[in-house]
Amino acid sequence: MMNLPKHLKTISIFFLLVFFLIYFEACKKEVQSKKYIAKVNDSYFTQAELDSIYNLSSGMQYRNEIIRNWINRELLFQEAEKQGVLNDKNFNRILDDSKKELAASFLLNNYFEKEKIKVDRGDLEKYYKDHSDKFKLFYNSYLLNQITFNNEDKALEFRSNAIKKDWEYAFQTVKNDTSVFSEKSRELLFEYEIQPVSILRVVKELFPNEISIALHNDEGRYIIVQLIGKFDKGVIPPFDLIQDEVKTVYMMQKKELTIKDYIKDLYSKNDIEVKN
């Protein structure tokens, strides 16, 4: 009987802890419920999660699509959980394989963050020269200047200046003008990339350095193009026009070689056995 107060005190502390845990969970759910964008049973999609995916400039339709996709995925996941899919042997085997693939990707990303591949223009020019066949064009291509206006008068004024002097001079007169919807200079495009087809038809009829009329498109805008040059299928374009593509291919090859060397080093540090 002498230990009874001690036991009562222990029991009181226990229930007090349980009370606080229940209260804390209730408060946490209440706070969470105030901030969620959508929920499926006890799973919540929060504003923070939406913000990490959704860009305000993407529009309300895209936002709603993100939410709908989350709900669909959550419904299917919870149903899969109810039906025991998460305990299925094949599911867990595939899950383990996926985890290994993902872990390997993270490892290599971290490796390349630390071991930066350095590249300069000289490296790229040498690679372009030594592997020029890699850069043959698969389609007829056009090197273009192109500008789009929201205002017809501004488009006509720009064209007049471009014809009187040159494209660059004309662009300098409008580069800060709100009527300019978009502008691209010295852009090399495959034939199929020139859209709409009405623009492609005009481009095909232009002579080198010729400037088109202001072409009215379906969105109510006015497009002007200048043909700088044409390259037939199978031609290797000058380095300056495809420097970014050369860099992409060069970096891919350098990464492949670096990964091979890295794995070779791991072979030497680990116990590996293959049985026939």
Backbone torsions as a table, in degrees:
resi	resn	phi	psi	omega
1	MET	NA	-24.9	-178.3
2	MET	-67.9	-23.7	-179.3
3	ASN	-88.0	-4.1	-176.2
4	LEU	-58.9	-47.2	178.4
5	PRO	-58.3	-37.2	179.5
6	LYS	-64.6	-42.9	179.4
7	HIS	-65.6	-41.2	179.0
8	LEU	-62.0	-39.4	178.3
9	LYS	-63.7	-42.1	179.6
10	THR	-63.2	-43.8	-180.0
11	ILE	-64.0	-41.1	179.4
12	SER	-61.7	-43.2	178.2
13	ILE	-62.6	-40.6	-179.6
14	PHE	-60.5	-49.9	-179.4
15	PHE	-66.2	-33.1	176.8
16	LEU	-64.0	-41.2	177.5
17	LEU	-64.6	-42.7	178.6
18	VAL	-61.3	-42.4	179.3
19	PHE	-59.3	-46.6	-179.2
20	PHE	-65.0	-38.5	178.2
21	LEU	-62.9	-45.1	179.7
22	ILE	-64.7	-43.3	179.4
23	TYR	-62.4	-42.6	179.6
24	PHE	-62.3	-45.1	179.7
25	GLU	-64.2	-40.0	179.7
26	ALA	-64.4	-42.5	178.1
27	CYS	-64.3	-41.0	-178.7
28	LYS	-62.7	-43.2	179.4
29	LYS	-66.1	-37.3	179.6
30	GLU	-65.5	-43.6	178.6
31	VAL	-64.3	-43.1	-179.3
32	GLN	-63.8	-40.9	-177.1
33	SER	-65.2	-26.9	179.2
34	LYS	-73.4	-25.7	-173.3
35	LYS	-103.3	-8.3	-174.5
36	TYR	-75.1	151.0	177.7
37	ILE	-93.1	-35.8	178.6
38	ALA	-152.6	159.1	176.1
39	LYS	-147.9	151.1	171.9
40	VAL	-128.7	107.5	-173.6
41	ASN	55.5	-117.1	-177.6
42	ASP	-97.7	11.7	179.5
43	SER	-103.9	131.1	-173.9
44	TYR	-117.4	141.9	172.9
45	PHE	-108.1	111.5	-170.3
46	THR	-90.9	166.3	176.5
47	GLN	-61.8	-38.5	179.9
48	ALA	-62.6	-40.0	178.8
49	GLU	-66.8	-40.5	177.8
50	LEU	-63.9	-43.4	-178.6
51	ASP	-61.5	-31.5	-179.2
52	SER	-71.0	-17.4	-178.3
53	ILE	-109.1	-42.1	-168.2
54	TYR	-91.4	130.9	175.0
55	ASN	-105.4	129.2	-176.5
56	LEU	-54.5	-31.4	-179.0
57	SER	-72.1	-10.5	-177.5
58	SER	-76.8	-19.6	176.4
59	GLY	97.6	159.4	-176.7
60	MET	-63.9	-34.9	-178.4
61	GLN	-62.4	-42.7	179.1
62	TYR	-65.9	-39.4	178.0
63	ARG	-59.1	-47.7	-179.7
64	ASN	-63.5	-34.5	178.5
65	GLU	-66.2	-40.4	177.6
66	ILE	-60.2	-46.4	-178.9
67	ILE	-64.3	-44.1	179.7
68	ARG	-62.7	-42.1	178.4
69	ASN	-63.1	-39.3	178.8
70	TRP	-63.2	-44.4	179.9
71	ILE	-62.1	-46.3	179.7
72	ASN	-59.5	-45.4	-179.8
73	ARG	-64.1	-41.7	-178.1
74	GLU	-67.6	-40.6	176.8
75	LEU	-59.0	-46.8	-179.2
76	LEU	-66.7	-39.9	179.8
77	PHE	-64.0	-45.9	-178.3
78	GLN	-65.4	-36.7	177.2
79	GLU	-67.2	-39.8	176.7
80	ALA	-61.7	-39.5	179.0
81	GLU	-64.2	-41.9	178.9
82	LYS	-62.7	-37.1	-176.5
83	GLN	-87.7	6.3	173.7
84	GLY	81.5	15.4	-179.5
85	VAL	-60.6	-34.7	-177.0
86	LEU	-67.4	-16.2	177.6
87	ASN	-100.0	-0.7	-179.2
88	ASP	-68.8	136.8	-176.7
89	LYS	-63.4	-43.8	-179.5
90	ASN	-64.9	-39.6	177.5
91	PHE	-59.3	-47.5	-177.6
92	ASN	-69.5	-30.8	175.9
93	ARG	-66.2	-46.4	178.3
94	ILE	-64.6	-39.0	178.6
95	LEU	-61.8	-42.6	178.5
96	ASP	-64.1	-41.7	178.6
97	ASP	-63.5	-41.6	179.8
98	SER	-64.4	-39.9	178.4
99	LYS	-61.7	-39.4	179.8
100	LYS	-67.6	-41.9	178.4
101	GLU	-63.0	-43.9	-178.9
102	LEU	-66.8	-41.5	178.7
103	ALA	-63.5	-40.2	178.4
104	ALA	-63.7	-40.2	178.7
105	SER	-64.1	-42.8	178.3
106	PHE	-63.4	-41.4	179.7
107	LEU	-60.2	-46.8	-178.3
108	LEU	-68.2	-38.2	176.6
109	ASN	-60.8	-43.7	178.3
110	ASN	-64.4	-37.3	179.8
111	TYR	-63.6	-45.1	-178.5
112	PHE	-72.1	-24.2	173.9
113	GLU	-65.9	-37.6	-179.0
114	LYS	-82.6	-41.5	-177.7
115	GLU	-102.6	78.4	-177.4
116	LYS	-64.0	134.6	175.2
117	ILE	-85.2	116.5	-178.2
118	LYS	-88.7	138.5	-180.0
119	VAL	-146.5	138.3	175.4
120	ASP	-126.2	174.3	-176.0
121	ARG	-59.1	-37.5	179.7
122	GLY	-60.8	-41.5	177.5
123	ASP	-61.2	-43.4	-177.7
124	LEU	-68.0	-41.0	179.7
125	GLU	-63.9	-40.0	178.6
126	LYS	-65.8	-42.6	179.3
127	TYR	-63.7	-42.2	177.8
128	TYR	-60.0	-43.0	-178.8
129	LYS	-68.1	-41.9	-176.6
130	ASP	-77.7	-22.5	-176.6
131	HIS	-127.9	40.5	-173.6
132	SER	-59.6	-30.2	-178.7
133	ASP	-62.8	-24.2	179.1
134	LYS	-66.0	-19.1	-170.9
135	PHE	-110.7	16.8	173.9
136	LYS	-64.8	141.3	-179.5
137	LEU	-74.3	135.1	178.4
138	PHE	-86.2	-15.2	-178.8
139	TYR	-140.3	159.7	169.1
140	ASN	-58.0	138.7	-174.0
141	SER	-135.2	157.0	-177.0
142	TYR	-131.5	136.0	175.4
143	LEU	-97.0	118.5	-170.2
144	LEU	-129.5	150.9	157.4
145	ASN	-102.2	140.2	-177.6
146	GLN	-148.6	136.1	178.9
147	ILE	-140.1	143.1	-178.5
148	THR	-125.3	132.9	-178.9
149	PHE	-116.6	153.3	171.8
150	ASN	-91.0	-7.3	-173.4
151	ASN	-129.3	127.0	-176.2
152	GLU	-66.1	-43.1	-178.7
153	ASP	-60.0	-42.1	178.9
154	LYS	-65.6	-37.3	178.5
155	ALA	-63.6	-45.1	179.7
156	LEU	-65.8	-38.3	178.1
157	GLU	-64.5	-42.9	178.4
158	PHE	-60.8	-46.8	-178.1
159	ARG	-60.9	-41.0	179.5
160	SER	-60.6	-44.7	179.4
161	ASN	-66.4	-38.2	-179.1
162	ALA	-66.2	-37.0	179.1
163	ILE	-73.2	-40.3	-179.0
164	LYS	-66.4	-41.6	-178.1
165	LYS	-117.5	-92.4	174.9
166	ASP	-159.8	174.3	-175.1
167	TRP	-62.4	-45.2	-176.8
168	GLU	-62.3	-43.4	178.3
169	TYR	-60.2	-45.9	-178.8
170	ALA	-62.9	-39.4	-179.5
171	PHE	-65.8	-39.0	179.4
172	GLN	-60.1	-28.3	-179.3
173	THR	-77.1	-15.7	-176.1
174	VAL	-126.6	2.2	-170.8
175	LYS	-60.4	-24.7	178.1
176	ASN	-105.2	11.0	-176.8
177	ASP	-83.0	133.2	-178.4
178	THR	-68.9	-12.5	179.1
179	SER	-77.7	-13.4	178.8
180	VAL	-79.7	116.1	-179.8
181	PHE	-84.2	-41.9	178.3
182	SER	-160.2	158.4	179.8
183	GLU	-153.8	135.1	176.4
184	LYS	-134.3	133.0	179.8
185	SER	-114.3	136.7	176.1
186	ARG	49.4	53.9	180.0
187	GLU	-100.0	124.8	179.2
188	LEU	-91.7	119.1	-176.4
189	LEU	-123.2	138.1	169.0
190	PHE	-65.4	154.9	-177.2
191	GLU	-54.2	-43.3	-176.4
192	TYR	-71.6	-14.5	-179.7
193	GLU	-82.6	-12.3	-179.3
194	ILE	-85.6	106.8	-176.1
195	GLN	-126.8	149.8	-5.7
196	PRO	-72.1	177.2	-176.5
197	VAL	-61.0	-29.9	179.8
198	SER	-61.9	-35.5	177.1
199	ILE	-68.7	-42.4	179.3
200	LEU	-59.8	-42.2	179.4
201	ARG	-60.2	-41.5	179.5
202	VAL	-66.1	-45.6	-179.1
203	VAL	-57.7	-40.6	-178.7
204	LYS	-64.6	-24.4	-178.2
205	GLU	-91.3	-10.1	-177.2
206	LEU	-78.4	147.9	170.7
207	PHE	-89.4	158.8	178.3
208	PRO	-52.1	131.8	-179.6
209	ASN	73.3	-0.4	177.7
210	GLU	-73.9	145.9	-178.8
211	ILE	-109.9	133.3	-177.8
212	SER	-75.2	169.4	169.4
213	ILE	-71.5	171.5	175.1
214	ALA	-77.0	114.8	-174.5
215	LEU	-96.4	123.8	-177.3
216	HIS	-86.3	121.2	-178.5
217	ASN	-100.3	-179.6	-175.2
218	ASP	-68.8	-20.5	179.7
219	GLU	-87.5	4.3	178.9
220	GLY	82.0	18.6	179.6
221	ARG	-108.1	169.1	-174.9
222	TYR	-123.0	120.5	-174.3
223	ILE	-110.2	134.8	175.2
224	ILE	-124.9	131.4	179.1
225	VAL	-125.2	151.1	173.4
226	GLN	-125.6	126.2	176.3
227	LEU	-84.1	118.2	177.0
228	ILE	-90.8	-39.7	179.2
229	GLY	-170.0	160.0	178.1
230	LYS	-121.1	142.5	179.3
231	PHE	-127.6	123.1	-178.6
232	ASP	-75.7	158.7	176.1
233	LYS	-54.6	135.0	179.2
234	GLY	94.1	-12.5	179.1
235	VAL	-78.7	148.2	174.7
236	ILE	-98.1	113.1	-177.7
237	PRO	-68.0	157.8	175.7
238	PRO	-58.7	149.5	-177.1
239	PHE	-53.2	-44.9	-175.8
240	ASP	-58.2	-29.3	-177.4
241	LEU	-80.5	-22.3	-175.1
242	ILE	-126.5	26.5	-177.4
243	GLN	-57.3	-40.9	180.0
244	ASP	-63.8	-41.5	178.7
245	GLU	-65.5	-41.7	177.9
246	VAL	-59.6	-43.1	-179.7
247	LYS	-63.0	-42.2	179.9
248	THR	-60.9	-47.9	-179.3
249	VAL	-65.6	-42.8	179.9
250	TYR	-60.6	-46.6	-178.8
251	MET	-65.2	-37.9	177.6
252	MET	-61.3	-44.7	-179.2
253	GLN	-67.3	-41.1	178.5
254	LYS	-62.6	-39.5	179.0
255	LYS	-66.2	-40.9	178.6
256	GLU	-60.6	-43.9	179.2
257	LEU	-66.8	-38.1	179.2
258	THR	-65.7	-41.1	178.7
259	ILE	-64.5	-40.9	177.7
260	LYS	-60.0	-43.9	178.9
261	ASP	-65.2	-38.9	-179.6
262	TYR	-65.1	-44.4	179.6
263	ILE	-67.5	-37.8	176.7
264	LYS	-59.4	-39.9	177.6
265	ASP	-65.9	-38.1	178.4
266	LEU	-66.6	-34.4	176.2
267	TYR	-56.8	-42.7	-175.8
268	SER	-71.4	-18.1	-175.6
269	LYS	-103.2	-0.8	-175.6
270	ASN	-128.8	156.7	179.5
271	ASP	-87.0	107.8	-175.3
272	ILE	-119.8	134.0	179.6
273	GLU	-141.2	133.2	175.9
274	VAL	-123.9	121.4	-179.3
275	LYS	-99.4	141.9	176.7
276	ASN	-79.5	NA	NA
